[in-house]
C-alpha cells in the first residue's frame, strides 16, 4: 500500500484504526515500524514492576481467602485515637 505524507506530516492509515494508540518507531531515516496496542501511562508504570505485582498478588490472595466481616465503627474509632 502506498500512502502520501500530507503537508502537515501526517499519514492516514484508515478509519478502522481511528482512535487507536500506535507505537511508531523510526528504525532509520525513512523507515518506521508501527505497532497498535494499549500502552501504560507513565504514572501507572510502577504497578507493572515485579515488586508491585508480588504485592498485588499477595493482596488478591488474602482477599480471596478472607471472608468479609462486619466492622464495629465504635471499636475502630477507639483503636484509631492516640
Beta strands, then each sheet from edge to edge (+ up, - down):
strand 1: 22-28
strand 2: 31-36
sheet 1: 1+ 2-
end
